[in-house]
């Protein structure tokens, strides 16, 4: 298995669309898409443009948004998931989102893809001089917290996250 972090590109439209479709219209962590986004060419092209904007240093972003590097997790050139690296934490991210958000298409879970992608992103963050990063996940998301802990995550807190639409959220820090 050759896992890579690929820049979003319309060249990967078919596998991107299949991956987005597989989520069935629910929120996709790390994908940078609005809830219920259509997996069509227009949405893909708009997201590629968004990823380029958010990844550009000094770009003018909407209020409340932070610079973010979006990647498509690929295996042998096919999109199998999404991962995002938010370069700073605002109040919402500090409580509920963290620096990194990720997801793997449902049919490809439990194969080590999330951990492989997370470790690749952690290597990038380390190379860019970050000393530690925060990740969060729902308290009942066993797969996600095992992935975070397996990559060195140390539980900082578990908080009530009803105002963010989640019952409880685990907050982790990973020292780089």
Z-matrix of the N, CA and C atoms (Angstrom, degrees):
N
C 1 1.454
C 2 1.523 1 108.03
N 3 1.323 2 116.57 1 125.30
C 4 1.452 3 122.73 2 178.23
C 5 1.520 4 108.65 3 -111.00
N 6 1.332 5 115.35 4 100.94
C 7 1.457 6 121.66 5 -178.60
C 8 1.526 7 108.34 6 -95.26
N 9 1.337 8 115.58 7 137.71
C 10 1.461 9 120.76 8 178.31
C 11 1.523 10 109.14 9 -141.04
N 12 1.319 11 114.97 10 158.64
C 13 1.455 12 122.06 11 170.98
C 14 1.517 13 106.02 12 -100.55
N 15 1.313 14 117.09 13 110.49
C 16 1.459 15 122.29 14 -174.73
C 17 1.516 16 110.87 15 -106.50
N 18 1.321 17 115.53 16 140.81
C 19 1.464 18 120.08 17 174.48
C 20 1.527 19 108.36 18 -65.05
N 21 1.321 20 117.62 19 136.52
C 22 1.466 21 119.68 20 176.71
C 23 1.527 22 110.36 21 -55.15
N 24 1.325 23 115.77 22 136.35
C 25 1.457 24 121.13 23 -177.24
C 26 1.524 25 109.54 24 -153.93
N 27 1.315 26 115.45 25 140.25
C 28 1.469 27 118.97 26 176.73
C 29 1.528 28 111.15 27 -64.88
N 30 1.325 29 118.10 28 -15.11
C 31 1.466 30 120.75 29 175.38
C 32 1.525 31 111.65 30 -63.16
N 33 1.334 32 116.75 31 -22.90
C 34 1.467 33 121.57 32 -179.99
C 35 1.528 34 111.74 33 -100.75
N 36 1.321 35 116.62 34 19.83
C 37 1.461 36 120.76 35 -173.84
C 38 1.527 37 113.17 36 -51.63
N 39 1.316 38 119.01 37 -49.96
C 40 1.467 39 120.71 38 -173.35
C 41 1.527 40 112.31 39 -59.40
N 42 1.339 41 117.28 40 -47.18
C 43 1.467 42 118.07 41 -178.85
C 44 1.526 43 111.35 42 -75.42
N 45 1.358 44 117.23 43 -30.25
C 46 1.469 45 120.31 44 173.82
C 47 1.528 46 109.64 45 -62.00
N 48 1.334 47 116.88 46 -48.25
C 49 1.468 48 121.35 47 -178.21
C 50 1.527 49 111.01 48 -62.55
N 51 1.314 50 117.26 49 -40.96
C 52 1.467 51 120.02 50 178.76
C 53 1.524 52 110.91 51 -64.38
N 54 1.340 53 116.23 52 -39.23
C 55 1.463 54 120.24 53 179.30
C 56 1.523 55 110.99 54 -67.15
N 57 1.327 56 117.45 55 -47.97
C 58 1.467 57 121.00 56 179.00
C 59 1.529 58 109.85 57 -60.10
N 60 1.316 59 118.01 58 -43.41
C 61 1.471 60 121.80 59 -179.54
C 62 1.515 61 111.83 60 -59.70
N 63 1.307 62 115.53 61 -37.00
C 64 1.464 63 119.48 62 -177.21
C 65 1.530 64 112.74 63 -63.80
N 66 1.319 65 117.79 64 -23.38
C 67 1.467 66 120.59 65 178.60
C 68 1.526 67 111.85 66 -76.49
N 69 1.314 68 118.58 67 -15.07
C 70 1.462 69 121.43 68 173.99
C 71 1.516 70 115.81 69 67.77
N 72 1.325 71 118.28 70 32.05
C 73 1.458 72 120.54 71 174.31
C 74 1.516 73 116.03 72 85.56
N 75 1.329 74 118.79 73 2.11
C 76 1.464 75 120.69 74 177.06
C 77 1.525 76 109.55 75 -85.12
N 78 1.335 77 116.98 76 167.99
C 79 1.463 78 121.55 77 176.51
C 80 1.529 79 109.17 78 -60.04
N 81 1.325 80 116.39 79 137.78
C 82 1.463 81 122.10 80 179.41
C 83 1.525 82 107.74 81 -115.98
N 84 1.324 83 117.26 82 105.37
C 85 1.464 84 121.31 83 -179.10
C 86 1.524 85 110.73 84 -58.19
N 87 1.331 86 115.73 85 134.14
C 88 1.448 87 121.95 86 176.05
C 89 1.511 88 115.59 87 80.44
N 90 1.334 89 117.79 88 -4.49
C 91 1.467 90 120.30 89 -175.76
C 92 1.524 91 112.92 90 -86.59
N 93 1.333 92 117.96 91 -19.61
C 94 1.454 93 120.93 92 179.90
C 95 1.512 94 114.60 93 71.38
N 96 1.316 95 116.49 94 18.05
C 97 1.467 96 121.94 95 -178.37
C 98 1.511 97 111.18 96 -102.85
N 99 1.322 98 116.54 97 150.48
C 100 1.460 99 121.18 98 173.41
C 101 1.530 100 108.92 99 -70.52
N 102 1.299 101 116.01 100 150.79
C 103 1.459 102 121.83 101 177.78
C 104 1.518 103 109.58 102 -54.05
N 105 1.325 104 116.98 103 129.62
C 106 1.458 105 121.63 104 177.61
C 107 1.513 106 114.95 105 76.63
N 108 1.333 107 117.68 106 15.31
C 109 1.468 108 120.73 107 -179.97
C 110 1.520 109 110.53 108 -57.65
N 111 1.313 110 115.99 109 138.81
C 112 1.467 111 121.42 110 178.67
C 113 1.524 112 110.30 111 -77.54
N 114 1.321 113 116.86 112 136.39
C 115 1.469 114 119.52 113 178.73
C 116 1.534 115 111.52 114 -84.20
N 117 1.336 116 115.75 115 58.71
C 118 1.462 117 119.89 116 -179.21
C 119 1.525 118 109.64 117 -111.04
N 120 1.326 119 116.62 118 172.01
C 121 1.467 120 121.68 119 -176.40
C 122 1.535 121 112.41 120 -61.75
N 123 1.331 122 116.96 121 -37.33
C 124 1.466 123 120.44 122 179.80
C 125 1.532 124 110.94 123 -63.83
N 126 1.329 125 116.75 124 -44.91
C 127 1.467 126 121.33 125 178.43
C 128 1.522 127 110.51 126 -64.00
N 129 1.308 128 116.50 127 -42.00
C 130 1.471 129 120.77 128 179.25
C 131 1.525 130 110.47 129 -61.37
N 132 1.327 131 117.29 130 -49.12
C 133 1.468 132 121.07 131 -179.26
C 134 1.529 133 111.09 132 -62.24
N 135 1.335 134 116.58 133 -40.02
C 136 1.467 135 120.18 134 178.60
C 137 1.525 136 110.58 135 -65.02
N 138 1.328 137 116.91 136 -38.65
C 139 1.457 138 118.77 137 179.17
C 140 1.530 139 111.01 138 -68.88
N 141 1.317 140 117.79 139 -40.52
C 142 1.471 141 120.40 140 177.50
C 143 1.531 142 109.73 141 -57.29
N 144 1.323 143 116.82 142 -42.98
C 145 1.469 144 120.56 143 177.34
C 146 1.530 145 110.55 144 -64.61
N 147 1.332 146 117.74 145 -40.79
C 148 1.469 147 121.24 146 178.19
C 149 1.531 148 110.18 147 -62.00
N 150 1.332 149 116.73 148 -44.75
C 151 1.463 150 120.44 149 -179.40
C 152 1.518 151 110.95 150 -61.02
N 153 1.326 152 116.87 151 -39.81
C 154 1.461 153 120.22 152 178.04
C 155 1.526 154 110.88 153 -64.92
N 156 1.336 155 117.09 154 -42.17
C 157 1.467 156 121.23 155 179.12
C 158 1.527 157 111.05 156 -63.99
N 159 1.327 158 117.94 157 -51.43
C 160 1.457 159 121.99 158 -175.40
C 161 1.528 160 111.94 159 -65.76
N 162 1.326 161 116.74 160 -26.37
C 163 1.457 162 120.89 161 179.68
C 164 1.517 163 114.03 162 -86.09
N 165 1.330 164 117.14 163 -7.95
C 166 1.457 165 121.77 164 -178.71
C 167 1.531 166 109.62 165 -83.30
N 168 1.309 167 116.64 166 123.13
C 169 1.465 168 120.36 167 179.21
C 170 1.523 169 110.28 168 -61.35
N 171 1.319 170 116.10 169 133.70
C 172 1.457 171 122.47 170 177.62
C 173 1.515 172 114.82 171 77.78
N 174 1.321 173 117.90 172 7.82
C 175 1.467 174 120.93 173 -179.48
C 176 1.525 175 110.31 174 -65.27
N 177 1.311 176 116.48 175 147.79
C 178 1.459 177 122.30 176 175.91
C 179 1.526 178 108.00 177 -83.64
N 180 1.339 179 115.70 178 113.14
C 181 1.465 180 122.00 179 -176.32
C 182 1.523 181 110.27 180 -109.96
N 183 1.329 182 117.71 181 160.02
C 184 1.467 183 120.51 182 176.56
C 185 1.528 184 111.06 183 -58.72
N 186 1.328 185 116.18 184 151.88
C 187 1.466 186 121.11 185 177.75
C 188 1.524 187 110.41 186 -52.44
N 189 1.323 188 115.41 187 137.01
C 190 1.452 189 121.11 188 177.59
C 191 1.521 190 114.27 189 84.89
N 192 1.326 191 118.34 190 -4.50
C 193 1.455 192 121.83 191 -179.87
C 194 1.520 193 109.72 192 -100.93
N 195 1.335 194 115.85 193 152.60
C 196 1.460 195 121.38 194 179.42
C 197 1.529 196 108.89 195 -122.90
N 198 1.327 197 115.25 196 159.25
C 199 1.468 198 120.61 197 175.80
C 200 1.527 199 108.66 198 -56.50
N 201 1.329 200 115.52 199 140.30
C 202 1.455 201 120.01 200 -173.70
C 203 1.523 202 109.46 201 -150.85
N 204 1.307 203 115.89 202 135.50
C 205 1.465 204 121.44 203 172.87
C 206 1.521 205 107.48 204 -100.13
N 207 1.330 206 115.51 205 116.54
C 208 1.463 207 121.87 206 178.36
C 209 1.525 208 108.81 207 -98.41
N 210 1.308 209 115.10 208 136.77
C 211 1.463 210 121.11 209 176.18
C 212 1.521 211 109.39 210 -131.70
N 213 1.315 212 114.37 211 150.27
C 214 1.461 213 120.42 212 168.93
C 215 1.514 214 105.88 213 -100.72
N 216 1.315 215 115.35 214 127.11
C 217 1.458 216 120.74 215 177.13
C 218 1.520 217 106.13 216 -77.40
N 219 1.330 218 115.68 217 121.20
C 220 1.459 219 119.08 218 -178.58
C 221 1.523 220 110.44 219 -120.52
N 222 1.308 221 113.89 220 149.19
C 223 1.459 222 121.55 221 172.57
C 224 1.520 223 105.80 222 -124.92
N 225 1.315 224 115.40 223 117.76
C 226 1.463 225 120.86 224 -177.78
C 227 1.527 226 111.75 225 50.24
N 228 1.348 227 116.01 226 41.60
C 229 1.457 228 121.48 227 175.65
C 230 1.510 229 116.32 228 81.71
N 231 1.326 230 118.60 229 3.97
C 232 1.468 231 122.44 230 178.48
C 233 1.526 232 109.65 231 -110.81
N 234 1.336 233 117.49 232 135.95
C 235 1.463 234 121.86 233 -179.77
C 236 1.529 235 109.51 234 -70.39
N 237 1.333 236 114.95 235 125.02
C 238 1.463 237 120.58 236 178.12
C 239 1.530 238 111.77 237 -122.41
N 240 1.345 239 116.79 238 -4.60
C 241 1.456 240 119.30 239 -179.98
C 242 1.516 241 110.74 240 179.75
N 243 1.340 242 113.79 241 -171.37
C 244 1.456 243 121.77 242 -175.11
C 245 1.518 244 109.39 243 -139.92
N 246 1.331 245 115.73 244 148.28
C 247 1.458 246 119.97 245 174.80
C 248 1.527 247 107.78 246 -150.50
N 249 1.321 248 115.34 247 140.62
C 250 1.462 249 121.69 248 -178.01
C 251 1.525 250 109.39 249 -130.28
N 252 1.332 251 114.70 250 139.92
C 253 1.458 252 121.15 251 176.58
C 254 1.520 253 108.65 252 -116.79
N 255 1.327 254 115.24 253 107.49
C 256 1.468 255 121.49 254 178.66
C 257 1.517 256 107.39 255 -85.63
N 258 1.314 257 116.21 256 122.07
C 259 1.461 258 121.54 257 -169.48
C 260 1.525 259 114.53 258 -72.80
N 261 1.329 260 117.36 259 -15.23
C 262 1.467 261 120.72 260 176.16
C 263 1.525 262 108.02 261 -149.92
N 264 1.314 263 114.80 262 167.12
C 265 1.465 264 120.36 263 -179.60
C 266 1.518 265 110.15 264 -110.89
N 267 1.324 266 116.39 265 122.92
C 268 1.464 267 120.05 266 167.95
C 269 1.532 268 106.82 267 -91.47
N 270 1.315 269 118.31 268 -177.48
C 271 1.470 270 119.79 269 -176.35
C 272 1.526 271 112.06 270 -59.02
N 273 1.333 272 117.64 271 -43.98
C 274 1.470 273 120.20 272 -178.05
C 275 1.529 274 110.64 273 -64.22
N 276 1.325 275 116.43 274 -45.79
C 277 1.465 276 119.67 275 -179.88
C 278 1.526 277 111.67 276 -65.77
N 279 1.323 278 116.70 277 -36.47
C 280 1.463 279 120.48 278 179.14
C 281 1.531 280 110.85 279 -61.42
N 282 1.311 281 117.21 280 -32.78
C 283 1.466 282 120.53 281 179.59
C 284 1.526 283 113.46 282 -90.54
N 285 1.329 284 116.90 283 -44.61
C 286 1.466 285 119.58 284 -166.07
C 287 1.521 286 116.16 285 -120.56
N 288 1.328 287 118.80 286 -22.33
C 289 1.453 288 118.87 287 -170.56
C 290 1.514 289 116.69 288 -114.33
N 291 1.330 290 117.57 289 -35.93
C 292 1.458 291 121.16 290 -178.14
C 293 1.515 292 113.44 291 73.68
N 294 1.332 293 114.60 292 -175.97
C 295 1.462 294 121.39 293 178.19
C 296 1.527 295 111.99 294 -74.82
N 297 1.323 296 116.96 295 -32.23
C 298 1.462 297 121.03 296 -170.57
C 299 1.524 298 110.16 297 -125.50
N 300 1.321 299 114.70 298 133.46
C 301 1.460 300 121.73 299 172.36
C 302 1.516 301 107.43 300 -128.61
N 303 1.317 302 117.34 301 143.91
C 304 1.464 303 120.33 302 -177.77
C 305 1.516 304 110.66 303 -152.65
N 306 1.319 305 114.62 304 160.82
C 307 1.463 306 121.26 305 173.21
C 308 1.525 307 108.74 306 -157.82
N 309 1.307 308 114.47 307 154.57
C 310 1.465 309 122.52 308 177.50
C 311 1.519 310 107.23 309 -123.75
N 312 1.337 311 116.71 310 138.90
C 313 1.463 312 119.59 311 -179.07
C 314 1.528 313 109.73 312 -55.20
N 315 1.316 314 117.33 313 141.32
C 316 1.466 315 121.39 314 -173.47
C 317 1.528 316 115.06 315 -50.93
N 318 1.311 317 118.70 316 -40.68
C 319 1.469 318 120.07 317 -177.12
C 320 1.526 319 113.33 318 -72.09
N 321 1.327 320 118.01 319 -8.97
C 322 1.459 321 121.55 320 -177.22
C 323 1.528 322 113.15 321 -114.84
N 324 1.324 323 117.05 322 10.98
C 325 1.464 324 120.20 323 -179.99
C 326 1.525 325 110.58 324 -74.52
N 327 1.326 326 114.63 325 161.15
C 328 1.459 327 123.24 326 177.43
C 329 1.529 328 112.32 327 67.45
N 330 1.352 329 114.82 328 30.10
C 331 1.465 330 120.16 329 178.82
C 332 1.528 331 111.45 330 -123.48
N 333 1.336 332 117.45 331 8.90
C 334 1.458 333 121.24 332 178.71
C 335 1.523 334 114.49 333 83.61
N 336 1.325 335 117.54 334 7.24
C 337 1.459 336 120.62 335 -178.17
C 338 1.526 337 111.91 336 -67.88
N 339 1.323 338 117.59 337 -43.50
C 340 1.469 339 120.52 338 -179.07
C 341 1.526 340 110.39 339 -62.84
N 342 1.305 341 117.42 340 -44.33
C 343 1.467 342 119.71 341 -179.29
C 344 1.526 343 110.68 342 -65.97
N 345 1.326 344 117.37 343 -41.06
C 346 1.464 345 120.10 344 178.43
C 347 1.530 346 110.46 345 -61.61
N 348 1.329 347 117.21 346 -45.65
C 349 1.467 348 121.02 347 179.93
C 350 1.524 349 110.77 348 -65.23
N 351 1.327 350 116.70 349 -43.62
C 352 1.464 351 120.20 350 179.30
C 353 1.522 352 110.31 351 -60.54
N 354 1.323 353 117.56 352 -43.87
C 355 1.467 354 119.49 353 -179.48
C 356 1.530 355 111.73 354 -65.27
N 357 1.325 356 117.82 355 -36.56
C 358 1.465 357 120.23 356 175.05
C 359 1.530 358 110.71 357 -62.55
N 360 1.329 359 116.40 358 -42.07
C 361 1.464 360 119.70 359 -179.73
C 362 1.529 361 111.22 360 -69.64
N 363 1.321 362 117.06 361 -37.38
C 364 1.462 363 120.09 362 176.93
C 365 1.530 364 110.43 363 -62.54
N 366 1.327 365 117.23 364 -38.57
C 367 1.465 366 120.52 365 176.49
C 368 1.524 367 110.72 366 -61.22
N 369 1.339 368 116.86 367 -41.71
C 370 1.469 369 120.82 368 178.35
C 371 1.524 370 110.64 369 -63.05
N 372 1.346 371 116.53 370 -46.07
C 373 1.469 372 120.69 371 -179.20
C 374 1.530 373 110.36 372 -61.66
N 375 1.314 374 115.89 373 -42.55
C 376 1.476 375 120.67 374 178.17
C 377 1.530 376 109.39 375 -61.01
N 378 1.325 377 116.88 376 -44.57
C 379 1.455 378 122.05 377 179.63
C 380 1.518 379 113.52 378 -64.35
N 381 1.327 380 116.70 379 -24.37
C 382 1.461 381 121.37 380 178.67
C 383 1.527 382 112.32 381 -92.09
N 384 1.330 383 116.73 382 3.83
C 385 1.451 384 120.10 383 173.72
C 386 1.520 385 116.32 384 96.16
N 387 1.317 386 118.05 385 4.49
C 388 1.467 387 119.18 386 176.26
C 389 1.521 388 108.52 387 -70.34
N 390 1.333 389 115.27 388 139.88
C 391 1.464 390 120.14 389 179.80
C 392 1.514 391 112.24 390 -96.74
N 393 1.335 392 115.85 391 -26.36
C 394 1.462 393 120.22 392 176.99
C 395 1.521 394 108.48 393 -159.65
N 396 1.322 395 115.27 394 155.75
C 397 1.461 396 121.01 395 178.59
C 398 1.519 397 109.08 396 -135.54
N 399 1.323 398 114.39 397 152.79
C 400 1.456 399 121.09 398 178.83
C 401 1.527 400 109.72 399 -105.03
N 402 1.327 401 115.35 400 139.94
C 403 1.453 402 122.32 401 172.84
C 404 1.521 403 108.11 402 -131.80
N 405 1.305 404 116.36 403 150.83
C 406 1.456 405 120.91 404 176.66
C 407 1.517 406 108.92 405 -131.95
N 408 1.322 407 115.18 406 160.16
C 409 1.459 408 120.79 407 172.23
C 410 1.523 409 108.19 408 -158.21
N 411 1.316 410 115.12 409 158.96
C 412 1.459 411 119.04 410 175.65
C 413 1.525 412 109.01 411 -60.83
N 414 1.315 413 116.43 412 143.05
C 415 1.455 414 122.40 413 -176.81
C 416 1.525 415 112.05 414 -59.21
N 417 1.324 416 117.50 415 -29.04
C 418 1.471 417 120.33 416 -177.58
C 419 1.533 418 113.21 417 -95.79
N 420 1.339 419 117.87 418 8.34
C 421 1.458 420 121.37 419 -179.42
C 422 1.532 421 109.33 420 -92.72
N 423 1.313 422 114.83 421 81.57
C 424 1.460 423 121.35 422 -175.52
C 425 1.520 424 112.27 423 -57.02
N 426 1.319 425 117.58 424 -43.67
C 427 1.463 426 120.60 425 -179.32
C 428 1.511 427 112.04 426 -59.95
N 429 1.339 428 116.33 427 -42.82
C 430 1.456 429 119.54 428 -178.29
C 431 1.517 430 111.46 429 -69.88
N 432 1.331 431 118.23 430 -44.79
C 433 1.469 432 116.00 431 -177.49
C 434 1.522 433 111.66 432 -70.83
N 435 1.323 434 117.95 433 -27.44
C 436 1.469 435 119.06 434 174.04
C 437 1.529 436 110.73 435 -69.21
N 438 1.325 437 116.80 436 -37.55
C 439 1.462 438 120.71 437 176.31
C 440 1.527 439 110.11 438 -62.07
N 441 1.325 440 117.08 439 -47.49
C 442 1.470 441 121.48 440 -179.06
C 443 1.525 442 110.55 441 -63.56
N 444 1.314 443 116.59 442 -47.45
C 445 1.462 444 119.96 443 -179.75
C 446 1.528 445 111.12 444 -64.60
N 447 1.333 446 117.84 445 -36.76
C 448 1.457 447 121.91 446 178.61
C 449 1.521 448 113.09 447 -67.91
N 450 1.329 449 116.13 448 -18.42
C 451 1.463 450 121.36 449 177.59
C 452 1.522 451 111.87 450 -100.86
N 453 1.336 452 116.75 451 13.97
C 454 1.463 453 121.07 452 175.61
C 455 1.510 454 115.36 453 100.53
N 456 1.333 455 117.84 454 5.24
C 457 1.457 456 120.82 455 -179.34
C 458 1.518 457 112.79 456 -66.04
N 459 1.323 458 115.87 457 134.92
C 460 1.462 459 122.84 458 176.80
C 461 1.523 460 107.08 459 -114.09
N 462 1.324 461 115.87 460 125.13
C 463 1.465 462 121.49 461 -178.96
C 464 1.523 463 109.84 462 -63.33
N 465 1.317 464 114.79 463 124.27
C 466 1.468 465 121.64 464 178.21
C 467 1.522 466 110.39 465 -95.98
N 468 1.336 467 116.69 466 -44.13
C 469 1.457 468 120.61 467 -176.06
C 470 1.523 469 109.35 468 -165.39
N 471 1.306 470 116.16 469 160.80
C 472 1.461 471 123.81 470 169.34
C 473 1.514 472 105.62 471 -124.51
N 474 1.344 473 115.56 472 123.33
C 475 1.462 474 119.33 473 -172.92
C 476 1.522 475 111.64 474 -122.46
N 477 1.330 476 114.69 475 156.90
C 478 1.454 477 121.72 476 171.80
C 479 1.522 478 107.00 477 -72.78
N 480 1.326 479 116.16 478 125.73
C 481 1.463 480 119.59 479 -176.04
C 482 1.523 481 111.84 480 -124.15
N 483 1.327 482 116.85 481 30.50
C 484 1.465 483 120.49 482 -178.14
C 485 1.523 484 112.05 483 -57.67
N 486 1.335 485 117.29 484 -37.21
C 487 1.468 486 119.35 485 -178.82
C 488 1.528 487 111.77 486 -67.48
N 489 1.352 488 118.01 487 -18.28
C 490 1.463 489 121.98 488 177.03
C 491 1.525 490 111.62 489 -99.22
N 492 1.342 491 116.13 490 5.41
C 493 1.453 492 120.03 491 178.10
C 494 1.513 493 115.17 492 85.34
N 495 1.326 494 117.04 493 16.33
C 496 1.464 495 121.96 494 179.18
C 497 1.530 496 107.90 495 -127.82
N 498 1.323 497 117.62 496 146.12
C 499 1.476 498 117.76 497 179.18
C 500 1.531 499 112.86 498 -67.10
N 501 1.341 500 117.37 499 -54.40
C 502 1.458 501 121.70 500 179.03
C 503 1.525 502 108.07 501 -144.61
N 504 1.332 503 115.15 502 145.30
C 505 1.463 504 120.86 503 -178.80
C 506 1.522 505 108.98 504 -125.79
N 507 1.332 506 115.59 505 135.21
C 508 1.457 507 122.07 506 173.46
C 509 1.527 508 108.28 507 -90.58
N 510 1.310 509 116.13 508 135.40
C 511 1.469 510 122.17 509 176.90
C 512 1.534 511 108.17 510 -112.13
N 513 1.318 512 115.63 511 127.02
C 514 1.463 513 122.68 512 -178.78
C 515 1.525 514 110.28 513 -122.75
N 516 1.327 515 115.16 514 150.90
C 517 1.453 516 121.89 515 168.73
C 518 1.512 517 107.99 516 -120.58
N 519 1.334 518 115.69 517 139.16
C 520 1.458 519 121.87 518 173.50
C 521 1.520 520 107.38 519 -117.52
N 522 1.323 521 115.47 520 120.05
C 523 1.465 522 121.30 521 176.49
C 524 1.533 523 107.48 522 -79.49
N 525 1.325 524 115.00 523 132.57
C 526 1.464 525 119.34 524 -179.19
C 527 1.514 526 110.51 525 -103.41
